[in-house]
Amino acid sequence: MDTLDKSIASALSEDGRASFSDVGAKLGITDPTVRSRLNKLIAAEEVKISCLVDFSQIRGAVVALLGIRLSGYKLEEKMKQIAKFDEVAWCAVVTGSYDMMAEVVFTDGIQGLYEFLALKLTKMGGIRSTETFVVMASQNKWILLPSGVKKQWLNPKSA
């Protein structure tokens, strides 16, 4: 990403619905330049245009951070496995007292968190321990919908 790409991404991070001409006018470039630059960034998977949700506004929703310690050191493999769970917004290998951190989102309250920890994560194997941090309140905490939440919202009867 060069300086212009970063400027375009910055402008769209303030308003992802801004038109190419609005972004171009703000940056002093043409809208075809914005369009072509943005399309290249999207194709390179350097940016993604999406809708973020403030889960503190959703009744019954639970967001939690998980500190995960592994019993082995297959970090990349385990990170990919955990990230594939429907409830996981993101998963990352970290430094510190945990091997990984993950953010999980549930629309069915604390029961969803319990089922995830007891029925999914523990059965995966290779995890020595976890520590769960339930988000009680937050500011500027916008979340990209995990696939499981999308499924529940689009087809509530099957959830």
C-alpha positions, -999 to +999 in steps of 0.1 A: +000+000+000+014+033-010+004+067+005-025+072-019-039+037-012-037+044+026-055+078+021-083+060+002-086+033+029-086+060+056-113+079+039-135+048+035-128+037+071-146+069+081-176+062+058-176+030+038-206+042+018-188+073+005-189+075-033-158+074-054-164+110-064-167+121-027-135+102-018-117+116-049-128+152-041-116+148-005-082+136-017-079+157-048-079+128-072-104+116-098-131+091-090-118+066-117-085+067-098-103+059-065-122+031-082-092+015-098-070+018-067-098+004-045-105-025-069-068-034-068-067-033-030-098-055-028-083-080-054-051-081-034-071-088-002-055-058+015-089-041+022-125-053+025-156-031+024-181-044+049-208-036+075-198-036+111-222-041+140-222-026+175-232-057+195-237-037+226-270-026+210-282-062+203-303-076+231-291-110+242-258-109+224-226-119+241-191-110+229-161-126+246-124-127+242-107-160+247-071-165+258-060-199+245-030-219+256-021-249+234-006-282+245+016-282+214+030-256+191+011-260+159+001-224+160-009-218+124-028-250+122-048-244+154-054-207+145-069-218+112-091-244+129-104-220+155-110-192+130-132-216+110-158-219+138-190-200+130-189-180+162-153-167+158-150-131+146-111-133+145-083-154+159-046-144+162-014-158+175-001-135+202+028-129+226+024-130+263+008-156+285-015-170+258-006-186+225-037-172+209-066-148+214-099-151+197-131-130+197-164-149+197-199-137+192-232-152+203-268-141+197-282-166+221-266-152+253-244-170+277-258-204+267-241-199+233-208-192+249-211-222+272-220-246+243-191-232+222-166-238+250-180-271+263-190-287+230-169-273+202-136-259+215-127-286+240-135-313+215-111-298+190-081-312+209-047-297+214-058-270+238-043-270+272-064-242+288-086-212+280-095-181+298-127-163+289-133-125+291-169-116+286-173-081+273-195-062+297-195-028+280-174-012+252-168+019+232-158+020+195-162-018+194-176-026+160-176-062+149-177-079+115-205-105+117-191-140+121-206-166+097-227-182+125-244-149+134-252-143+097-267-177+094-289-172+125-300-138+113-309-150+078-326-182+089-337-178+126-358-210+126-328-233+120-307-217+147 
